[in-house]
Amino acid sequence: MCLRLIGEYSISGAQKEAAFMISFVVRLKFAPEDRADVVETLRLLTAASRQEPGCISYIPHHVEDDPDTVLIYEQYVDAKAQAAHHQSEHFKTHAVGGLYQKMKERSVENLIALV
């Protein structure tokens, strides 16, 4: 039984819950000389973010052939949980006060689960 239609994809059952989650990838570019600081800041930000009650996934990655580009896969139970993440002290300290001060570029890609 189809519960909801997203674009051309219908969802049902267990997929219903995933359709309301917020998922996205943040792409950040840094200078090579900031690499060690960026890794430490990400370690602290990740540890704290994963403790948030609405955080499903928070996984930073280096791009294989470009160690100065970081992708962070984030998933939250809903928009309220994402907003709480952005209002948290650890986000303000480590993302806004740390990563954002060193980044050369930033982009966000919002995702929609297919299954």
C-alpha positions in Angstrom: 0.0 0.0 0.0 1.4 3.4 -1.0 1.5 5.9 1.8 3.1 8.9 0.2 4.5 9.9 -3.2 7.8 11.7 -3.4 8.5 12.7 -7.0 8.3 9.5 -9.0 9.0 7.2 -5.9 6.3 5.8 -3.7 7.1 4.7 -0.2 5.4 2.5 2.3 5.9 0.7 5.6 9.4 1.2 7.1 10.3 3.7 4.3 7.7 6.1 5.8 10.0 6.9 8.7 13.1 7.5 6.5 11.1 9.9 4.3 10.7 12.3 7.2 14.4 12.2 8.3 16.7 15.0 7.3 19.8 13.8 5.4 22.5 15.9 3.7 26.2 16.1 2.8 28.3 19.1 3.7 31.4 19.5 1.5 34.2 21.6 3.0 37.5 22.6 1.4 40.6 23.5 3.5 44.2 24.6 3.0 46.7 21.8 3.3 48.4 23.5 6.3 45.2 23.3 8.3 44.7 19.5 7.8 45.8 18.5 11.4 43.6 21.2 13.0 40.7 20.3 10.9 40.9 16.6 11.8 41.1 17.4 15.5 38.2 19.8 15.3 36.1 17.2 13.4 36.9 14.6 16.0 35.6 16.9 18.8 32.5 18.0 16.8 31.7 14.4 15.7 31.9 13.0 19.3 29.6 15.7 20.6 27.2 15.6 17.6 26.7 11.8 17.9 25.5 12.3 21.5 22.6 14.5 20.4 19.2 12.7 20.8 18.0 13.5 17.3 21.3 12.6 15.5 21.0 9.4 13.5 24.4 9.7 11.7 27.3 12.1 11.7 30.2 10.8 9.6 33.1 13.0 8.4 35.1 11.7 5.4 38.2 12.8 3.4 37.8 12.6 -0.3 40.2 9.8 -1.4 42.2 11.8 -3.9 41.8 15.1 -2.2 42.6 15.0 1.5 41.9 18.7 1.9 38.2 18.2 1.0 36.0 16.9 3.7 32.5 15.5 3.3 30.3 15.2 6.3 27.2 12.9 6.0 24.6 14.0 8.5 21.2 12.5 9.3 18.7 13.7 11.8 15.3 12.4 12.9 13.6 15.6 11.8 14.1 19.4 11.1 13.8 20.1 14.8 16.7 17.9 15.6 18.8 19.5 12.8 17.9 23.0 14.2 19.0 21.8 17.7 22.3 20.7 16.3 22.9 24.1 14.8 22.0 25.8 18.1 24.3 23.5 20.2 27.4 24.8 22.0 29.6 22.2 20.3 28.4 23.3 16.8 29.0 27.0 17.7 32.4 26.2 19.1 33.8 23.6 16.6 31.9 24.3 13.4 31.3 28.1 13.4 34.3 29.0 15.6 36.6 26.4 14.1 35.9 24.8 10.8 34.1 27.8 9.3 37.1 30.1 10.1 39.5 27.8 8.2 37.3 26.7 5.2 38.0 27.9 1.7 34.7 26.6 0.3 31.5 25.1 1.6 28.4 23.6 0.0 25.5 21.5 1.2 23.7 18.8 -0.8 20.2 17.9 0.6 19.3 14.2 0.1 16.0 12.3 -0.3 16.0 8.6 0.6 14.9 6.4 -2.3 14.3 3.3 -0.3 
